[in-house]
Amino acid sequence: MLQTKRICVVGLGYIGLPTAALLANRGYEVHGVDVVQNTVDIINRGEIHIAEPGLDIFVKSAVNSGKLKADIKPCLADVFILAVPTPFHKGFVPNIDYVVSATKAIAPYVKEGDIIILESTSPVGTTDKVEEVLKENSVDTSKLFIAHCPERVLPGQIMRELVENDHIVGGTTPEATAKTVEFYKTFVSGEVLCTDARTAEMAKLTENSFRDTNIAFANELSILCDKFDIDVWELIKLTNRHPRVNVLNPGAGVGGHCIAVDPWFIVHAGGADAKIIKTAREVNTYKTEWSIEKIKNAALNFEKENGRKAKVACMGLAFKPDIDDLRESPALYITKRLISDGLEVIAVEPNIQSYKDIEIIDYKKAIEEADIVTFLVGHKEFKGLEIQTNLDFCGVLN
């Protein structure tokens, strides 16, 4: 039987904190690590710094029971889970600096027989890099179990999907795979699938590249329909009546920490052979720029007709409906661009109260004050509104 007592989770963000809270509520002693002292303080009060349904209950229960504690430094543990960001550098070059830093941080605390799990979505070869960094820091990795288990959860449903979703586990050795699978089976009800580390890394990148490609088709279709004076929403409904066709809904681009980022990891490594994946990324990026031009043209036409600048309501800032996550959000990018280009913008985001130097106002007030209402995110608050607009980029009014 797996003799695991303490787990150290490095990175207490959208994946790390839910994972830590879940494991603590399953009876494990969990030591959470984050480099931001304020985040550590919030969690140790039994509170949360991110919005995710049900997470507040899990964290409060875990902290009150004494099973979850947060700190800025790691500690001795039986399992180390790395759940840190993996963005990219300029030019879409993968950035695994946080993974390397996290690995260096745990190195002094790793002992024989420990399980080291990389959950961060990563370029192929990153799990091998974790082992390499540990060796460079005088750790005998021959007596460790190192594996990659990519997170596959949907924001808004993380606490359920952490348990119910199938998990892919790929170790640097067959023994590492088996040991890590044994650990996940103690709290996962979905199937735990075995492979090697590089295949596990590529699996997550493939999942998100597949989705990105399908979204790109829908976004390109929406641009063409605009040119042909066709209602893209009606077209998609009709097309999807075919038993083997399922066209997705277009949007103002693609955001989030996965779909907007992961395909570039493949493109960077695959070069000229990653043709479709690269084109899909470019189409989805272009859709955001296309949306900006549509809004600016509408504002310009309003000014010509009315002799004053238009007030433009940007409805939604998050990267997808009904969450507060702004990472890589095309809606936020569009809003910022419009402001920097001199438009008078009214920003709306029902899931956050404030954002840096952008004032957030109630959506009802925004609709009353705005001359042009542009829907960028299909939040539930916007559905069913009776408003005349041809700037519904997410189909929330259809």
KAMONOR-V710923 format. One record per residue. RES is the residue in one letter. PHI is phi as a letter, one per 20 degrees, with the letter a starting at -180 (999 if undefined). PSI is psi in whole degrees, -180 to 180 (999 if undefined). Layout:
# KAMONOR-V710923
res = {RES,RES}
phi = {PHI,PHI}
psi = {PSI,PSI}
This chain:
# KAMONOR-V710923
res = {M,L,Q,T,K,R,I,C,V,V,G,L,G,Y,I,G,L,P,T,A,A,L,L,A,N,R,G,Y,E,V,H,G,V,D,V,V,Q,N,T,V,D,I,I,N,R,G,E,I,H,I,A,E,P,G,L,D,I,F,V,K,S,A,V,N,S,G,K,L,K,A,D,I,K,P,C,L,A,D,V,F,I,L,A,V,P,T,P,F,H,K,G,F,V,P,N,I,D,Y,V,V,S,A,T,K,A,I,A,P,Y,V,K,E,G,D,I,I,I,L,E,S,T,S,P,V,G,T,T,D,K,V,E,E,V,L,K,E,N,S,V,D,T,S,K,L,F,I,A,H,C,P,E,R,V,L,P,G,Q,I,M,R,E,L,V,E,N,D,H,I,V,G,G,T,T,P,E,A,T,A,K,T,V,E,F,Y,K,T,F,V,S,G,E,V,L,C,T,D,A,R,T,A,E,M,A,K,L,T,E,N,S,F,R,D,T,N,I,A,F,A,N,E,L,S,I,L,C,D,K,F,D,I,D,V,W,E,L,I,K,L,T,N,R,H,P,R,V,N,V,L,N,P,G,A,G,V,G,G,H,C,I,A,V,D,P,W,F,I,V,H,A,G,G,A,D,A,K,I,I,K,T,A,R,E,V,N,T,Y,K,T,E,W,S,I,E,K,I,K,N,A,A,L,N,F,E,K,E,N,G,R,K,A,K,V,A,C,M,G,L,A,F,K,P,D,I,D,D,L,R,E,S,P,A,L,Y,I,T,K,R,L,I,S,D,G,L,E,V,I,A,V,E,P,N,I,Q,S,Y,K,D,I,E,I,I,D,Y,K,K,A,I,E,E,A,D,I,V,T,F,L,V,G,H,K,E,F,K,G,L,E,I,Q,T,N,L,D,F,C,G,V,L,N}
phi = {999,f,e,d,d,c,c,d,d,d,o,d,d,f,d,f,f,g,f,f,f,f,f,f,f,e,o,f,e,d,d,e,c,b,f,e,f,f,f,f,f,f,f,f,e,n,d,c,d,c,e,b,g,n,f,g,f,f,f,g,f,f,f,f,f,n,e,c,c,d,b,e,c,f,b,f,b,e,c,d,d,e,c,d,f,c,e,c,f,g,n,m,e,g,d,d,g,f,f,f,f,f,f,f,f,e,g,f,d,f,c,g,n,f,d,d,d,e,e,f,f,b,f,g,o,f,f,f,f,g,f,f,f,f,f,f,d,m,d,e,f,f,d,d,d,d,b,d,c,f,f,c,d,d,g,o,c,f,f,f,f,g,e,e,f,f,d,d,c,c,e,f,b,g,f,f,g,f,f,f,g,g,f,f,f,f,b,d,e,f,f,d,e,e,b,d,f,f,f,f,f,f,f,f,f,f,g,f,f,f,f,f,f,f,f,f,f,f,f,f,f,f,f,f,f,f,f,e,l,c,f,f,f,f,g,f,f,f,f,f,f,f,f,d,c,b,f,f,e,f,b,e,q,c,c,n,e,d,f,e,d,g,g,f,f,f,f,f,e,e,l,f,e,e,f,f,f,f,f,f,f,f,f,f,f,f,f,f,f,f,f,g,f,f,f,f,f,f,f,f,f,f,f,f,e,d,m,b,f,e,e,d,e,e,e,o,c,f,e,b,f,m,c,d,f,d,f,l,f,f,f,f,f,f,f,f,f,f,f,f,e,n,f,e,d,d,e,c,b,f,e,c,e,b,b,l,d,d,f,d,c,f,f,f,f,f,f,f,e,f,e,c,d,d,e,d,c,e,f,f,f,e,f,n,f,e,b,e,b,d,d,d,e,d,m,f,e,e}
psi = {146,122,71,126,-49,139,135,116,117,116,108,54,-144,-21,-46,-45,-49,-39,-46,-44,-41,-49,-38,-38,-15,4,-6,150,119,129,109,143,132,146,-12,114,-38,-39,-44,-44,-42,-46,-41,-15,-2,20,175,154,3,156,121,122,128,-17,-38,-39,-44,-46,-45,-44,-43,-43,-44,-30,-11,4,-18,123,144,151,171,-5,148,-180,175,138,171,-28,131,125,121,115,62,163,150,77,-157,157,178,138,16,34,126,138,106,23,-39,-36,-45,-44,-42,-39,-43,-36,-36,-17,-44,-14,-7,137,170,134,-3,153,127,117,126,114,-17,136,126,155,154,130,-5,-36,-39,-35,-38,-46,-41,-44,-40,-43,-42,-21,31,32,131,96,-11,-18,19,165,103,130,163,132,93,138,145,37,157,122,134,-20,24,-46,-35,-45,-24,-32,-45,-28,151,147,141,126,123,116,164,-15,159,-35,-39,-40,-50,-43,-41,-39,-42,-40,-48,-32,-12,-14,1,130,-22,173,142,114,135,138,-164,169,-45,-37,-39,-42,-45,-31,-46,-41,-36,-43,-47,-29,-36,-46,-40,-41,-42,-36,-38,-39,-46,-42,-40,-38,-40,-36,-42,-41,-37,-40,-37,1,50,140,108,-31,-41,-42,-45,-41,-43,-46,-38,-2,-12,135,-18,22,134,79,132,169,138,171,-161,12,-160,133,-165,167,-5,-69,-35,-9,-50,-41,-31,-27,-40,-44,-41,-42,-33,-20,-134,-17,-11,57,-56,-43,-43,-44,-41,-43,-43,-38,-45,-33,-42,-35,-35,-45,-39,-41,-41,-44,-37,-44,-44,-38,-40,-40,-39,-43,-39,-44,-38,-38,-28,-8,17,162,145,143,120,120,122,106,98,136,-19,167,-12,169,144,30,171,8,120,4,125,29,123,-32,-43,-41,-45,-46,-46,-43,-42,-40,-47,-25,5,7,152,106,137,116,136,129,99,-18,-1,156,-29,159,106,-120,16,122,131,127,165,143,-33,-42,-38,-42,-37,-37,-25,148,-31,124,120,122,116,-25,137,57,151,-30,-24,-15,139,0,137,97,138,116,144,17,51,93,-12,0,20,-22,-3,999}
